[in-house]
Amino acid sequence: MSVSGPTPDFLTIKKAFRHFVTPEGGTVRALDGINLSVASNEFITLLGPSGCGKTTLLNIIAGFERLDSGSIQLDGTSLLASPPHRRPVNTVFQSYALFPHLNIGDNVGYGLDVAGVAKKERNRRVSEALEMVGLSGVEKRRPSQLSGGQQQRVALARAIINRPKMLLLDEPLSALDRNLRGKMQIELKNLQSELGICFLFVTHDQEEALTMSDRIVVLNGGKIEQLGTPDEIYHRPASRFVTEFIGESNIFFGTVVDTSGNLARVDLGGTQVSCKNPTLNKGEKVSLLIRPEQLQLKVTDGAGGGTGIPAVLEQSVFIGRDHQLHCRMGDGQTVSALIRSQSTAMRPGQALTLDYDPAAWHLIPERGTLR
């Protein structure tokens, strides 16, 4: 099954509000005016901390929760009046919810049995679904005879066998170990591409979201903080929240002291850096971001120079092929750098310079600046 091209407004959510009453008698806004449009064959990830509204939004699309107000349409049809079993979507949950007393074939074919699909057609589609997830030949086994990763694939096969227009995935990889999660991330993305349908994936794992998504919806307090590609979310965060939530960041608050030439010179409180941003004005207060991997190491006598940041090493942590360097600048602020393993051992107290490309600095938008 394939889709020739994306439909820009395949899933459309407008002004979605949902609140819950707390045991103390207060209210919590799980969704606070969400507007979202998704194409027909996108891999979209809802990303955010616990309580941000991502699972509530998924459950509303599935029909397990209702909207207080707003609209939701799928492929041009409103879903508000449709019960969950009438919606052209299927959900894969964090707990796979397989029937332990049924074999794998019966677990996968359960929905077809309920729908009264003829046995021959049912068996054909069960075999097809299991082949698609790489589990051909296990129809007679019980769930307890499969590994966690295999059970997760069974849950996927059961979800896609009814040929939904959209697949909803609520943290389906969270119970797997790190290595298996990595493999399943690739398999899920390949499966989505093969099916040609929209996957809406919920996770709080930023690395998972960056690896798998066509676009990421970053949620915070029931609102969309930013919607964009993984590259946009990581390299051009739209707010202080996104900056701190996605990846590791060095964030500084400073004052523009010079704008001559193509570079602006910013004083971070004793340490000055150059950034490529011709729109800045002298005297302007700014917040700047640079990622640890965008800094390069140059061992010096501590004098610095050029565009580098003079600092003193406080701790070096070996994390495989790289070293995480935790350093202190002359003004007392800390800065982290991710450096490819060096043949020369680093020691605490050692003076160094962290070089950078002036274009690597990102100006955090005003609504997200440090105050």
C-alpha positions, -999 to 999 in steps of 0.1 A, spaced: 0 0 0 15 34 -10 5 70 -13 17 89 -43 21 122 -25 13 140 7 -20 157 14 -10 189 34 -41 190 55 -48 153 60 -51 157 98 -63 191 109 -67 202 145 -80 237 152 -83 256 185 -83 223 205 -89 228 243 -91 201 269 -89 206 307 -91 182 336 -103 187 372 -76 180 398 -84 161 431 -78 194 449 -106 210 429 -85 230 405 -81 226 368 -53 217 345 -53 227 308 -39 196 290 -45 213 256 -45 251 254 -56 261 219 -37 236 198 -36 242 160 -19 215 139 -19 203 103 -3 170 93 3 155 58 -9 120 48 24 103 48 45 121 75 62 107 105 52 133 131 65 131 167 48 148 197 77 156 220 77 171 255 80 165 292 55 146 313 22 165 316 28 186 284 -3 173 267 11 149 241 -7 117 252 -39 137 257 -37 149 221 -31 113 209 -60 100 229 -83 127 215 -74 117 179 -80 81 188 -113 89 205 -104 79 240 -107 115 252 -130 143 241 -124 179 233 -139 207 254 -139 228 223 -122 229 189 -123 207 158 -105 177 145 -107 164 109 -91 134 93 -90 133 55 -117 159 53 -141 142 78 -148 154 113 -139 128 140 -158 145 169 -189 123 166 -171 91 158 -165 65 185 -130 50 187 -138 18 168 -153 38 139 -122 60 134 -97 50 106 -68 50 131 -52 24 152 -31 28 183 1 10 195 4 14 233 34 14 256 21 -19 270 16 -41 240 -17 -55 254 -13 -89 236 -37 -116 247 -16 -142 265 -40 -171 259 -40 -165 221 -12 -174 197 4 -148 175 -17 -154 145 -49 -150 165 -36 -119 183 -28 -102 149 -61 -114 133 -83 -105 163 -97 -73 147 -105 -92 114 -123 -119 134 -144 -93 151 -152 -77 117 -162 -111 103 -136 -113 76 -136 -146 57 -111 -171 71 -90 -174 39 -87 -136 35 -81 -132 72 -52 -157 72 -37 -141 41 -37 -107 57 -23 -121 90 6 -136 70 11 -104 51 12 -83 82 36 -106 100 59 -106 70 59 -68 69 72 -67 105 97 -95 99 79 -122 119 69 -147 93 64 -182 106 56 -174 143 18 -176 140 16 -206 163 37 -192 191 23 -175 223 34 -140 233 54 -154 262 76 -173 237 87 -141 221 112 -114 231 102 -79 240 111 -66 205 92 -94 188 61 -86 209 64 -50 199 64 -61 163 33 -82 169 15 -52 183 25 -33 152 12 -61 129 -21 -61 148 -24 -23 144 -17 -22 106 -37 -52 96 -70 -32 94 -52 -8 70 -57 24 90 -52 58 75 -31 68 105 -11 49 131 -9 63 166 21 52 187 22 60 224 58 55 236 59 20 221 97 16 225 101 28 261 102 -8 276 130 -19 253 167 -18 261 189 8 244 203 -14 216 169 -28 207 153 6 208 178 18 182 170 -11 159 133 -7 163 135 31 155 150 22 121 124 -5 115 95 17 125 107 45 101 112 19 73 77 5 80 61 39 78 78 46 45 67 12 31 31 17 43 29 53 31 6 64 59 9 89 86 26 79 119 19 100 149 45 91 175 45 102 212 78 102 231 96 122 258 130 110 244 145 138 223 171 116 206 143 92 195 123 122 181 153 136 162 162 102 147 128 92 134 107 123 126 99 142 95 87 169 117 85 174 155 58 191 176 74 203 208 47 207 235 49 225 268 20 232 291 -6 223 265 8 246 239 30 241 208 64 257 215 77 249 181 68 228 150 96 220 126 121 195 111 146 178 134 173 202 120 152 233 127 143 221 162 179 213 171 198 241 154 172 269 154 151 265 186 123 291 188 123 296 225 142 292 257 122 261 266 130 243 233 167 254 237 170 238 271 148 207 264 164 196 231 200 184 234 227 199 256 232 236 253 255 264 264 233 294 270 247 328 277 232 362 284 252 392 272 254 427 257 263 436 222 295 458 224 305 461 187 288 456 154 315 467 130 320 445 99 300 413 94 303 401 130 288 413 163 309 412 194 290 402 225 302 406 261 290 376 282 300 392 315 338 393 311 343 369 282 336 383 247 325 362 217 318 370 180 286 359 163 274 363 128 242 383 131 241 416 112 207 425 127 221 431 162 226 467 176 252 480 199 240 479 235 213 453 228 207 426 254 208 391 239 207 354 248 230 332 228 232 294 223 260 272 211 260 234 213 289 215 229 297 197 196 301 231 179 332 239 200 367 228 191 396 223 214 429 241 212 453 237 241 470 270 250 486 289 278 452 303 288 457 336 269 430 327 243 429 350 212 410 351 180 375 340 183 382 314 209 369 312 245 397 309 271 388 285 299 402 261 324 392 224 324 374 213 355 364 177 344 368 155 314 343 126 310 350 98 285 318 88 267 330 63 241 347 80 211 342 115 226 352 134 257 327 157 274 347 186 287 333 207 316 352 240 317 351 273 336 356 306 318 375 335 333 343 353 343 332 322 364 306 309 339 307 272 329 309 259 293 307 223 280 323 210 248 320 176 231 354 167 217 365 137 196 389 116 217 423 131 219 456 112 221 469 138 246 454 132 281 435 162 295 438 170 332 418 193 355 432 228 359 446 227 323 443 260 304 426 257 270 408 276 243 375 265 228 373 277 192 340 281 173 326 293 140 309 327 146 280 313 125 274 286 150 260 309 176 222 310 177 202 340 189 174 328 212 142 347 203 132 376 227 103 357 243 128 330 254 157 352 265 173 350 299 162 377 324 
